[in-house]
Amino acid sequence: MTEKQTRETQTSSISATDFASLGLAPELLRAISVQGYREPTPIQTQAIPPVLSGRDLMGGAQTGTGKTAAFVLPLLQQLLPLANSSPSPARHPLRVLILTPTRELAVQVHQSVRTYGHHTLLRSYCAYGGVDIKKQTEELKQGVEILVATPGRLLDHVEQKNVLLNQVSFLVLDEADRMLDMGFIPDIKRIIRMLPKDRQSLLFSATFSDEIKKLADSMLRTPLLIEVARHNTVSETIEHRTYAVEEGDKLALLIHLLHSSEISQCIIFVKTRIGCARLARELQRVGISADAIHGDKNQHERLRTLEAFKGTTTTVLVATDVAARGLDIDDLPHVINYELPSVPEDYVHRIGRTGRAGRAGKAISLVCPLEQPLLDNIEAMLKKPVERMPTPPFARNKRYRNTTTTNRLRPPVARPPMLAEDGFDFSKPYQPKESEPAGEIPDSPHVPPKVVLPKQPKRIVAALLGGIGKNNNVA
């Protein structure tokens, strides 16, 4: 942030006995009570009062600490005086815009908006790519006060004039660090230029980097900075474990661990979409109820996969970092890093799927020798060593090798000799004898000698604008 901006940092020492002490309306308190929540989390305790007072805010907290409710609840309360039951779209202009990096996170945030706003007359909608835009267009033209959207699909609707941004009073960027990683910042800046300057802006992120703070400089006015947890920290309820294994034996060890009674449900992280699909197929072949979620699947397939996993029909979900962003699975006991992430911060996001809301969780990583530098970086970020577990005996199977990596060098294949009648071996590259000139064909009794034809005299070719003959002169 710039030096001219007022920066305040609140600590988790602030406490509240219940949500009523935060000044929330009865309609919202009723919805909170139905969900079974009694006490606000630290990020909610610190963020809700300043948002209700109209302050711009930068909120940082690890995943699973209630960041979504920290901005949804105060924004709903500020819109309550404008709620109405009129069927006219003009009475329901867009006032709150919430941007998320992924479709899954957009669905999760919108579900929170609907849950906490259940006893209000406010309208909300969720727009994301990967599905037909026609249905979204019909819903948006009915009028909504709150829109949760991904940046690309929002720009599609703006270009088609399905939504107007001239009355937006509140802007929220959720998971801003992932937006930066996914290259959405140019779209975000384009959207910000379309919004009224007189608005309240909130930026929430699991981690803060220098780039994120530069983005905050351009969209926030004298923001309040709230960091409940230390920079890039993880929940203390998560137990970290690593197993040392050769890269080619990872799948065999993974199958051994999944067949153990300890792991009942887990998310397995890999780096690429191709590796994600391959690993899920290999697990299915050995009788494990697994499915994959990655960017190549359309939205309906991804939602169907998530519903099966949440309903425990599927016990293992293989995912990439981007596709798993925003997944909210209740009581997920295990997260497995089949491949370590290249960036240590992604480790925080991965294992944040477990150990949520103070619950216990386990993060298991399969580490090959080439990944040791990545593990060192993760330990440096965590500021503590990760427990090394003895690798259990498991059945190695050649069929399990090289599941996700396709560019590995393979040993040359031995070919049977191909001998001609004169003993020449066609299976080996040809090497001329020292007495043979380069580029010539060696003599062979089976090959007739080469016949050299006498050179023919060159023919005179006709020239342009006439010709060359006996009676023609050429200047």
C-alpha positions in Angstrom: 0.0 0.0 0.0 1.1 3.6 -0.5 2.4 5.7 2.4 -0.5 8.1 2.0 -3.1 5.4 2.7 -4.1 4.7 6.3 -3.2 1.1 7.2 -4.6 -0.5 10.2 -4.0 -4.0 11.3 -6.4 -5.7 13.7 -5.4 -8.8 15.7 -7.4 -11.8 16.7 -7.6 -10.4 20.2 -11.0 -8.9 19.4 -13.8 -11.2 20.3 -17.5 -11.3 20.3 -19.8 -13.5 22.3 -22.2 -14.1 19.4 -23.3 -12.8 16.0 -25.8 -10.4 17.6 -23.0 -8.4 19.2 -21.8 -7.6 15.7 -24.9 -5.6 14.9 -26.5 -7.9 12.4 -30.2 -7.7 11.5 -32.7 -10.3 12.9 -33.3 -11.7 9.4 -29.6 -12.6 9.1 -29.3 -13.8 12.7 -32.2 -16.2 12.0 -30.4 -17.7 9.0 -27.2 -18.0 10.9 -29.0 -19.8 13.7 -30.6 -22.3 11.3 -27.1 -23.2 10.1 -26.1 -24.0 13.6 -23.4 -21.3 14.0 -23.1 -19.8 17.4 -19.9 -17.8 17.5 -18.2 -15.9 14.7 -14.7 -16.8 13.6 -11.8 -14.3 14.1 -12.0 -13.0 10.5 -15.8 -12.5 10.8 -15.4 -10.7 14.2 -12.8 -8.3 12.7 -14.3 -7.8 9.2 -18.0 -7.4 9.7 -18.1 -4.2 11.8 -15.8 -2.1 9.5 -17.6 -3.4 6.4 -20.9 -2.3 8.0 -19.4 1.1 8.6 -18.5 1.5 4.9 -14.8 0.9 5.1 -12.8 -0.6 2.2 -11.0 -3.7 3.4 -8.2 -6.2 2.7 -9.0 -9.4 4.4 -6.5 -12.2 4.7 -7.2 -15.6 6.3 -6.4 -19.2 5.5 -9.1 -21.3 3.8 -11.8 -22.7 6.0 -11.9 -19.8 8.4 -15.2 -18.2 7.2 -14.0 -15.5 4.8 -17.2 -15.8 2.7 -19.5 -15.0 5.6 -17.2 -12.2 6.6 -18.3 -10.2 3.5 -21.6 -11.7 2.6 -23.3 -10.9 5.9 -22.5 -7.2 6.1 -23.3 -6.6 2.5 -26.7 -8.3 2.8 -27.4 -6.1 5.8 -26.5 -2.9 3.9 -28.9 -3.9 1.1 -31.9 -4.7 3.4 -33.4 -1.2 3.1 -33.5 -1.6 -0.7 -35.2 -5.1 -0.7 -38.6 -5.2 -2.3 -41.1 -7.7 -3.8 -41.8 -5.8 -7.0 -41.7 -8.0 -10.1 -40.2 -5.1 -12.2 -36.5 -5.6 -13.1 -36.0 -1.8 -12.8 -36.7 -2.2 -9.0 -33.9 -4.8 -8.7 -30.7 -3.1 -10.2 -27.3 -4.8 -9.7 -25.8 -3.3 -6.5 -23.3 -6.0 -5.3 -20.7 -7.6 -7.7 -18.7 -10.5 -6.3 -15.9 -11.8 -8.6 -14.3 -15.2 -8.1 -11.6 -17.0 -10.2 -13.3 -20.3 -10.7 -16.8 -21.7 -11.4 -16.7 -23.9 -8.3 -15.9 -21.0 -6.0 -18.6 -18.9 -7.6 -21.2 -21.6 -6.9 -20.0 -21.9 -3.3 -20.1 -18.2 -2.6 -23.5 -17.9 -4.2 -24.8 -20.7 -2.1 -23.7 -18.7 1.0 -25.5 -15.6 -0.3 -28.7 -17.6 -0.8 -28.3 -19.3 2.6 -27.8 -16.1 4.6 -30.3 -14.1 2.6 -33.0 -16.7 2.7 -35.3 -14.5 4.9 -34.9 -11.4 2.8 -36.4 -10.3 -0.5 -33.0 -9.7 -2.2 -32.4 -11.4 -5.5 -29.1 -13.0 -6.4 -27.6 -15.0 -9.3 -24.4 -16.8 -10.2 -22.9 -16.5 -13.7 -19.9 -18.5 -15.0 -18.6 -19.9 -18.2 -18.8 -23.4 -19.6 -22.6 -23.4 -19.9 -25.1 -22.0 -22.3 -25.4 -18.2 -21.8 -29.0 -18.0 -22.9 -30.5 -19.2 -19.5 -28.2 -16.8 -17.7 -29.4 -14.0 -19.9 -33.0 -14.7 -19.1 -32.3 -14.7 -15.3 -30.2 -11.5 -15.4 -32.8 -9.6 -17.3 -35.3 -10.3 -14.5 -33.2 -8.1 -12.3 -30.8 -9.1 -9.5 -29.3 -7.1 -6.6 -26.3 -9.5 -6.1 -24.3 -11.1 -8.8 -21.5 -13.7 -8.2 -19.5 -14.2 -11.4 -16.3 -15.2 -13.0 -14.5 -12.3 -14.8 -14.8 -13.8 -18.4 -18.5 -14.6 -18.3 -19.3 -11.2 -16.7 -17.6 -9.4 -19.6 -19.6 -11.6 -22.0 -22.9 -10.4 -20.4 -21.7 -6.8 -20.3 -20.9 -6.9 -24.0 -24.3 -8.3 -24.7 -25.9 -5.7 -22.5 -27.5 -8.3 -20.2 -26.3 -6.5 -17.1 -25.6 -2.9 -16.2 -22.8 -1.9 -13.8 -23.7 1.8 -13.4 -25.4 1.2 -10.1 -22.9 -1.1 -8.4 -22.2 0.1 -4.9 -20.2 -2.8 -3.6 -17.3 -4.7 -5.2 -15.8 -7.9 -3.8 -12.7 -9.7 -5.1 -12.5 -13.2 -3.6 -9.4 -15.3 -3.8 -7.5 -12.4 -5.5 -4.2 -14.3 -5.3 -5.6 -17.1 -7.6 -7.0 -14.5 -10.0 -3.4 -13.2 -10.3 -2.1 -16.7 -10.9 -4.7 -17.4 -13.6 -4.1 -14.2 -15.5 -7.4 -12.5 -14.7 -5.9 -9.2 -13.6 -6.4 -7.4 -17.0 -10.0 -8.4 -17.0 -10.4 -7.3 -13.4 -9.0 -3.9 -14.2 -11.3 -3.6 -17.2 -14.3 -4.3 -15.0 -13.2 -1.8 -12.4 -13.1 0.9 -15.0 -16.7 0.2 -15.8 -17.9 0.6 -12.2 -18.8 3.8 -10.4 -15.9 5.4 -8.5 -18.1 6.0 -5.5 -18.4 2.4 -4.2 -17.2 0.2 -1.3 -14.5 -2.3 -2.3 -13.4 -5.5 -0.5 -10.5 -7.7 -1.4 -10.2 -11.1 0.2 -7.4 -13.6 -0.3 -5.9 -16.6 1.5 -2.4 -15.1 0.9 -1.0 -11.7 0.2 1.8 -10.9 -2.2 3.4 -7.7 -3.4 1.3 -8.0 -6.7 -1.9 -8.3 -4.7 -1.1 -5.2 -2.7 -0.4 -3.3 -5.9 -3.8 -4.3 -7.2 -5.3 -3.1 -3.9 -3.7 0.3 -4.4 -5.7 0.8 -7.6 -9.1 -0.2 -6.3 -9.2 0.4 -2.5 -9.4 3.7 -0.7 -7.6 3.9 2.7 -8.4 0.2 3.3 -8.4 -1.5 6.6 -5.9 -4.4 6.6 -6.9 -7.6 8.5 -4.7 -10.6 8.6 -6.0 -13.2 11.1 -3.3 -15.7 10.4 0.4 -15.2 9.7 1.4 -14.7 6.1 1.0 -18.1 4.2 0.3 -20.2 7.2 -1.8 -23.3 7.4 -4.2 -24.6 10.0 -2.6 -26.0 13.1 -5.1 -28.9 13.1 -3.5 -30.4 10.0 -1.0 -33.2 10.4 1.7 -33.2 7.6 3.3 -36.4 6.4 5.7 -37.3 3.6 6.7 -40.7 2.0 9.9 -41.0 0.1 9.3 -43.0 -3.1 10.8 -43.4 -6.6 8.7 -41.6 -9.1 7.9 -44.7 -11.0 6.5 -46.4 -7.8 4.2 -43.6 -6.8 1.0 -45.2 -8.1 1.7 -48.5 -6.4 2.3 -46.8 -3.1 -0.8 -44.7 -3.5 -2.9 -47.7 -4.2 -1.5 -49.4 -1.1 -2.3 -46.3 1.0 -5.9 -46.0 -0.4 -6.6 -49.7 0.3 -5.7 -49.1 4.0 -8.5 -48.6 6.4 -7.1 -45.2 7.5 -8.1 -43.3 4.4 -11.9 -43.2 3.9 -12.2 -40.2 1.6 -9.5 -37.9 0.1 -8.6 -35.4 -2.6 -5.5 -36.2 -4.6 -3.7 -33.4 -6.3 -1.6 -33.6 -9.5 -0.1 -30.9 -11.7 -1.7 -31.5 -15.2 -5.1 -32.2 -16.6 -3.8 -35.2 -18.6 -2.1 -36.7 -15.5 -5.3 -36.1 -13.5 -7.5 -38.1 -16.0 -4.9 -40.9 -16.3 -4.5 -41.3 -12.5 -8.3 -41.5 -12.0 -8.5 -44.2 -14.7 -5.7 -46.2 -13.1 -7.4 -46.1 -9.7 -10.7 -47.2 -11.2 -9.0 -50.2 -12.8 -8.0 -51.5 -9.4 -11.5 -51.1 -7.9 -11.2 -47.7 -6.2 -14.2 -45.4 -6.5 -12.4 -42.5 -8.1 -13.2 -39.6 -10.4 -11.3 -36.6 -11.9 -12.1 -32.9 -11.9 -10.1 -30.7 -14.3 -10.5 -27.9 -16.8 -11.2 -30.1 -19.7 -14.6 -31.2 -18.2 -17.6 -29.1 -18.9 -19.5 -27.5 -16.0 -22.3 -30.1 -15.8 -19.7 -32.9 -15.6 -17.8 -31.1 -12.9 -20.9 -30.4 -10.8 -21.9 -34.0 -11.2 -18.5 -35.2 -10.0 -18.6 -32.9 -7.0 -22.1 -34.0 -6.0 -21.0 -37.7 -6.2 -17.9 -36.9 -4.0 -19.9 -34.9 -1.4 -22.5 -37.7 -1.3 -19.6 -40.2 -0.7 -20.6 -42.1 -3.9 -17.1 -41.3 -5.0 -14.4 -41.7 -2.3 -11.4 -40.4 -4.2 -11.3 -37.2 -6.2 -8.3 -36.5 -8.4 -7.9 -32.8 -9.1 -5.7 -30.1 -10.5 -4.9 -26.9 -8.5 -7.2 -24.6 -10.5 -10.2 -27.0 -10.7 -10.1 -27.7 -6.9 -10.0 -24.0 -6.0 -13.0 -23.2 -3.9 -14.1 -26.8 -3.1 -15.8 -26.9 0.2 -16.1 -30.5 1.5 -17.4 -31.0 5.0 -15.2 -33.1 7.2 -12.7 -34.1 4.5 -10.1 -36.2 6.4 -7.2 -36.4 3.9 -5.5 -34.6 1.2 -2.8 -36.3 -0.8 -0.1 -34.6 -2.9 0.7 -37.1 -5.6 2.9 -34.4 -7.2 4.2 -31.5 -5.1 3.3 -28.1 -6.4 5.9 -25.9 -8.0 4.9 -22.9 -5.9 4.9 -23.3 -2.1 1.8 -21.1 -1.7 -0.2 -23.7 -3.7 0.6 -26.2 -1.0 -1.4 -24.0 1.4 -4.4 -23.9 -0.9 -4.3 -27.7 -1.5 -4.2 -28.8 2.1 -6.7 -26.1 3.0 -9.4 -28.5 1.8 -9.0 -30.5 5.0 -8.7 -29.3 8.6 -11.4 -26.7 8.1 -13.2 -24.8 10.9 -10.9 -26.3 13.6 -11.4 -29.9 12.5 -8.5 -32.4 12.3 -7.0 -33.3 9.0 -4.0 -35.0 7.4 -1.9 -33.9 4.4 0.1 -36.7 2.8 2.8 -36.0 0.2 4.5 -38.6 -2.0 8.0 -37.2 -2.7 10.4 -38.5 -5.2 14.1 -37.5 -5.3 13.5 -34.9 -8.0 10.9 -33.2 -5.8 13.1 -32.8 -2.7 13.9 -29.1 -3.6 10.1 -28.4 -3.7 9.7 -30.0 -0.3 12.5 -27.8 1.0 10.7 -24.7 -0.2 7.5 -25.8 1.5 9.2 -26.5 4.8 10.9 -23.1 4.6 7.5 -21.4 4.1 5.9 -23.5 7.0 9.0 -22.7 9.1 9.0 -26.3 10.4 10.0 -29.7 9.0 7.4 -32.1 7.7 7.3 -35.5 9.3 9.0 -38.2 7.3 7.1 -41.5 7.5 8.7 -44.9 6.8 7.6 -46.1 3.5 5.4 -49.2 4.0 6.1 -52.4 2.0 3.9 -52.4 -1.1 3.6 -54.5 -4.2 5.5 -52.9 -7.1 3.9 -53.5 -10.5 5.4 -52.5 -13.8 1.9 -51.7 -15.1 1.6 -48.9 -12.5 4.8 -47.1 -13.6 4.8 -43.8 -15.5 1.2 -42.8 -14.9 1.3 -39.1 -15.1 4.7 -38.3 -16.7 4.9 -38.8 -20.4 8.3 -37.3 -21.3 10.5 -39.7 -19.5 13.5 -41.2 -21.4 13.1 -44.8 -22.3 15.9 -47.4 -22.9 16.5 -48.3 -26.6 14.8 -51.3 -27.9 17.1 -54.1 -29.2 16.3 -55.1 -32.8 17.0 -58.5 -34.4 19.7 -58.5 -37.0 18.7 -58.2 -40.7 21.4 -59.8 -42.8 21.5 -59.8 -46.6 23.0 -62.6 -48.7 26.3 -60.9 -48.9 26.4 -60.5 -45.1 25.4 -56.8 -44.9 23.5 -56.0 -41.7 20.6 -53.7 -42.5 19.7 -53.3 -38.8 22.8 -51.2 -38.2 23.6 -47.8 -39.6 25.7 -47.9 -42.7 29.4 -47.0 -42.2 31.6 -46.7 -45.4 35.0 -48.4 -45.4 38.1 -46.3 -45.2 39.0 -47.1 -48.9 35.5 -46.0 -50.1 35.0 -42.3 -51.1 32.2 -40.7 -49.2 28.8 -40.8 -50.9 29.7 -43.6 -53.3 28.0 -47.1 -53.4 30.4 -49.9 -52.6 31.2 -52.5 -55.3 29.3 -55.7 -55.0 29.4 -58.8 -57.2 25.6 -58.7 -57.4 25.5 -55.1 -58.7 26.3 -54.4 -62.4 29.0 -51.8 -63.0 27.8 -48.3 -63.4 27.6 -47.2 -67.1 28.8 -43.7 -67.8 26.9 -42.1 -70.7 28.7 -39.5 -73.0 27.7 -35.9 -72.4 25.3 -34.4 -74.9 25.9 -30.9 -76.3 23.8 -28.2 -74.8 20.8 -27.0 -76.8 20.3 -23.3 -77.4 17.1 -22.1 -75.8 14.9 -19.4 -77.5 15.5 -15.9 -76.2 12.8 -13.4 -75.2 11.4 -11.2 -78.0 12.5 -13.3 -80.9 14.9 -16.2 -81.0 18.4 -17.2 -81.7 19.1 -18.7 -85.1 21.4 -18.6 -88.0 20.0 -15.4 -89.4 19.4 -13.6 -86.1 21.9 -11.2 -84.5 22.0 -10.8 -80.8 23.0 -7.3 -79.5 
